[in-house]
Amino acid sequence: MNRSERFEELRPLLFSIAYRLLGSVNDAEDAVQETWLRYHGSAAEPNSTKAFLSAVVTRISIDVLRAARVRREAYPGHWFPEPLLADPYQDPERSAELADSVSMAALLVLEQLTPLERAVFVLRDVFGFGYADIASTVGRSEAACRQLAARARRHMGEGRPRFQADRDERRELAERFFAAFKDGDVSSLRSLLADDVQMIGDAGGKAPLWGSGVYGADDVARVLAANVPAFVDIGGAAEPREINGQPGAVLRDGQGRVVATLALDILDGRVQAIRSVVNPDKLGHVGPVSDAWAVLRDTNRARRGP
């Protein structure tokens, strides 16, 4: 097996590490590409290609993350990760655990960690790397890495999202939610929402949004029921998809272009949170992006009627 083949075999793992560290599909792909360039240009073949490449992509991602944190502090409104439709790293024995670790909710908790804590936690608790390899990767002693992991686990434990244990139940509830969503059925929507549900969006100041968010089952159900049928009337559609390992949908306009993504947090048979990414800069990898402002104008026109 040559270098290119060895790299391609490990590409899904490298992307999955980088995405969990960066919360950006585009930045993760760039980190993976830079990793390939460094591997391709290295003189000797490492003893463990997996350990070498994982270390390189982690170091690159840490550097990018440190720079990105400054930009995110000045980000207008809520910041969410770029939506991920499919995690390329597959491990059938840990599929549910891996899916939960890449959820919007989990990535938002990871954002509260320092770059080193985040790297150690992802490598150890998500991907199971040994402390010796992690220490070599981040340039700290094994003892220091154990302390970083312990601190990260405490933070993650305090904010770790809980999800419905049965993924089939989650999927079935999401199907009912999007059926009521399409019909604008306030009563059905209300019955599927937790009393303290929150609906929050990331528009980055570049797309229309519902202010700082909508909170409470009654208000969320009313907002959805008031706007979605008109969106459907102008040709819009909600395409059910897993978003960051959780039930969700891609919203498309009449020409099939991407307007937004929705991700649902489901627990105890209710939707606890609805997270929407509307910022067009974060949607290009999903498909051609719509003009959300034009969609809003057409939707409002449809609501008013002829």
C-alpha positions in Angstrom: 0.0 0.0 0.0 1.5 3.4 -1.0 1.3 6.6 0.9 -1.7 7.9 -1.0 -3.7 4.7 -0.3 -2.7 4.7 3.4 -3.8 8.3 3.7 -7.1 7.8 2.0 -7.8 4.8 4.4 -7.3 7.2 7.4 -9.0 10.3 5.9 -12.4 9.6 7.5 -10.7 9.4 11.0 -8.7 12.6 10.3 -11.7 14.6 9.2 -13.7 13.4 12.2 -11.0 14.5 14.6 -10.6 17.9 12.9 -14.3 18.5 12.7 -14.8 17.8 16.4 -12.0 20.2 17.2 -13.0 23.0 14.9 -16.8 22.8 14.4 -16.3 23.6 10.8 -16.5 21.4 7.8 -14.4 23.7 5.6 -11.7 24.2 8.2 -11.6 20.4 8.9 -11.2 19.7 5.2 -8.4 22.2 5.0 -6.7 20.7 8.0 -6.9 17.2 6.4 -5.4 18.6 3.2 -2.6 20.3 5.0 -2.0 17.0 6.8 -1.6 15.2 3.5 0.9 17.8 2.2 3.0 17.3 5.3 2.8 13.5 5.1 3.5 13.5 1.4 6.6 15.8 1.9 8.0 13.9 4.8 11.2 11.8 4.2 10.7 8.7 6.3 7.6 6.6 6.8 6.4 6.8 10.4 6.2 3.7 12.6 2.5 4.2 13.0 0.8 6.1 10.1 -2.4 6.4 12.1 -0.6 7.9 15.1 1.5 10.2 13.0 -1.4 11.6 10.9 -3.7 11.9 13.8 -1.0 13.9 15.6 -0.4 16.2 12.6 -4.1 16.9 12.0 -4.6 17.6 15.7 -1.7 20.1 15.9 -3.0 21.9 12.8 -6.5 22.0 14.2 -5.3 23.4 17.6 -3.5 26.2 15.8 -6.6 27.0 13.7 -8.9 26.8 16.8 -6.8 29.3 18.7 -7.1 31.8 15.9 -10.8 31.1 15.4 -11.7 31.6 19.1 -11.0 35.4 18.7 -13.3 35.6 15.7 -16.1 33.7 17.4 -16.0 36.1 20.4 -17.0 38.8 18.0 -19.5 36.7 16.1 -23.0 38.4 15.7 -25.7 36.5 17.6 -25.5 32.8 18.4 -22.6 30.8 16.9 -23.3 27.2 15.9 -20.9 24.7 14.2 -21.3 24.2 10.5 -23.9 21.4 10.0 -22.5 18.0 9.3 -24.8 15.7 7.3 -22.6 12.5 7.6 -19.7 11.7 9.8 -17.3 9.7 7.5 -15.7 7.8 10.4 -17.8 4.7 11.0 -17.4 2.3 14.0 -20.5 0.1 14.2 -19.9 -0.8 17.8 -19.8 2.9 18.8 -22.1 4.5 16.2 -24.5 6.0 18.7 -21.7 7.3 21.0 -19.9 8.8 18.0 -23.1 10.4 16.8 -23.8 12.0 20.1 -20.3 13.3 20.4 -20.7 15.3 17.1 -24.1 16.7 18.0 -24.6 20.5 18.0 -25.2 20.4 21.7 -22.0 18.5 22.4 -19.9 20.7 20.1 -21.2 23.8 21.9 -20.1 22.3 25.2 -16.7 21.6 23.7 -16.5 25.2 22.7 -16.2 26.1 26.4 -12.9 24.1 26.8 -9.4 25.4 26.1 -7.9 24.2 22.8 -5.6 21.7 24.6 -8.5 20.4 26.8 -10.6 20.0 23.7 -7.9 18.1 21.9 -7.1 15.7 24.7 -10.8 15.0 25.4 -11.5 14.3 21.7 -8.5 12.1 21.2 -9.0 10.2 24.5 -12.7 10.0 25.2 -14.1 10.0 21.7 -11.4 8.1 19.7 -9.7 6.1 22.4 -6.1 7.2 21.8 -3.5 6.2 24.5 -2.1 8.9 26.8 1.5 8.3 25.4 0.3 9.2 21.9 -1.7 12.2 23.1 1.2 13.5 25.1 3.4 13.4 22.1 0.7 15.1 20.0 0.1 18.1 22.3 3.6 18.4 23.7 2.7 17.8 27.3 3.6 15.0 29.8 1.2 12.0 30.2 0.4 13.3 33.7 -0.5 16.7 32.4 -2.7 15.1 29.7 -4.5 13.1 32.4 -5.2 16.3 34.2 -6.4 18.0 31.1 -8.7 15.1 30.3 -10.1 15.2 33.9 -10.8 18.9 33.7 -12.4 18.4 30.3 -14.6 15.6 31.6 -15.8 17.7 34.5 -16.8 20.5 32.1 -18.4 18.1 29.7 -20.2 16.3 32.5 -21.7 19.5 33.7 -23.0 20.5 30.3 -23.1 17.2 28.5 -26.4 16.9 26.5 -28.7 14.0 27.1 -30.6 12.4 24.3 -33.3 9.9 23.9 -31.6 6.5 24.3 -33.5 4.7 21.6 -32.5 6.2 18.2 -35.6 4.6 16.5 -37.9 6.5 19.0 -36.0 9.7 18.2 -36.4 9.1 14.5 -40.2 8.3 14.8 -40.8 11.5 16.9 -38.9 13.6 14.4 -41.1 12.2 11.6 -44.2 13.3 13.5 -42.6 16.7 14.2 -41.9 17.4 10.6 -45.3 16.2 9.5 -46.9 18.7 11.9 -44.3 21.2 10.9 -45.3 20.9 7.2 -49.0 21.2 8.0 -48.6 24.1 10.4 -50.5 22.1 13.0 -50.2 24.1 16.2 -51.8 21.5 18.4 -49.6 18.6 17.1 -46.5 20.7 17.3 -47.3 21.8 20.8 -47.7 18.2 21.9 -44.3 17.2 20.7 -42.4 20.1 22.3 -41.0 20.2 25.8 -42.5 23.0 27.9 -39.2 24.9 28.0 -38.2 24.1 24.4 -35.9 26.7 22.8 -35.6 27.5 19.1 -32.4 29.3 18.3 -30.7 30.2 15.0 -27.3 31.1 13.7 -27.5 33.6 10.9 -24.2 35.3 11.4 -25.9 38.7 10.6 -26.3 37.5 7.0 -29.8 36.0 7.0 -33.2 36.6 8.5 -33.9 35.1 12.0 -36.3 35.2 14.9 -34.4 37.7 17.0 -32.4 36.1 19.8 -34.5 33.0 19.8 -38.0 31.7 20.6 -38.6 30.1 24.0 -41.5 27.9 25.4 -43.7 25.4 23.6 -46.6 27.7 23.0 -44.5 30.4 21.3 -42.4 28.0 19.3 -45.4 26.1 18.0 -47.1 29.4 17.0 -44.1 30.8 15.2 -43.6 27.5 13.2 -47.3 27.2 12.4 -47.5 30.8 11.3 -44.5 30.6 8.8 -44.0 27.1 7.6 -47.2 26.6 5.5 -46.5 29.8 3.6 -42.9 28.6 3.0 -44.4 25.3 1.6 -46.8 27.3 -0.5 -43.9 29.0 -2.4 -42.3 25.6 -3.1 -40.2 25.2 0.1 -39.7 21.8 1.6 -38.1 20.2 4.6 -35.9 17.3 3.6 -35.5 15.0 6.6 -31.8 14.3 7.3 -29.6 13.5 10.2 -27.8 16.8 11.2 -24.7 16.2 13.4 -25.9 12.7 14.2 -29.3 13.9 15.4 -32.8 14.0 13.7 -33.2 17.1 11.6 -33.9 18.5 8.2 -32.5 20.6 5.4 -34.8 23.3 4.3 -34.8 24.0 0.6 -36.5 26.6 -1.6 -38.6 25.9 -4.7 -35.4 25.4 -6.8 -33.9 22.9 -4.3 -31.4 25.4 -2.9 -30.5 25.2 0.7 -32.1 27.8 3.0 -31.2 26.4 6.4 -30.7 23.3 8.4 -32.6 22.3 11.5 -31.3 19.9 14.2 -33.5 18.5 17.0 -32.5 17.6 20.5 -35.0 14.9 21.7 -35.3 13.6 25.2 -38.1 12.0 27.2 -40.3 11.9 24.1 -40.2 15.6 23.5 -38.2 18.1 21.4 -36.0 20.0 23.8 -34.2 22.3 21.4 -34.4 23.3 17.7 -31.1 24.6 16.4 -31.1 26.3 12.9 -28.1 27.3 10.8 -29.1 30.0 8.3 -25.8 31.7 7.8 -25.1 31.1 4.1 -21.3 31.0 4.8 -21.9 27.8 6.7 -24.1 26.0 4.2 -22.2 25.8 1.0 -21.0 22.3 1.6 -24.6 21.1 1.9 -25.5 22.3 -1.6 -26.2 25.5 -3.6 -27.4 28.1 -1.2 -30.6 30.1 -1.5 -31.1 33.8 -0.9 -32.8 33.6 2.5 -33.9 37.2 2.4 -35.8 36.6 -0.9 -37.3 33.5 0.5 -38.5 35.5 3.5 -40.1 38.1 1.2 -41.9 35.5 -0.8 -43.0 33.7 2.4 -44.4 36.9 3.8 -46.2 37.6 0.5 -47.7 34.1 0.6 -48.9 34.7 4.2 -50.7 37.9 3.2 -52.3 36.2 0.2 -53.4 37.9 -3.1 
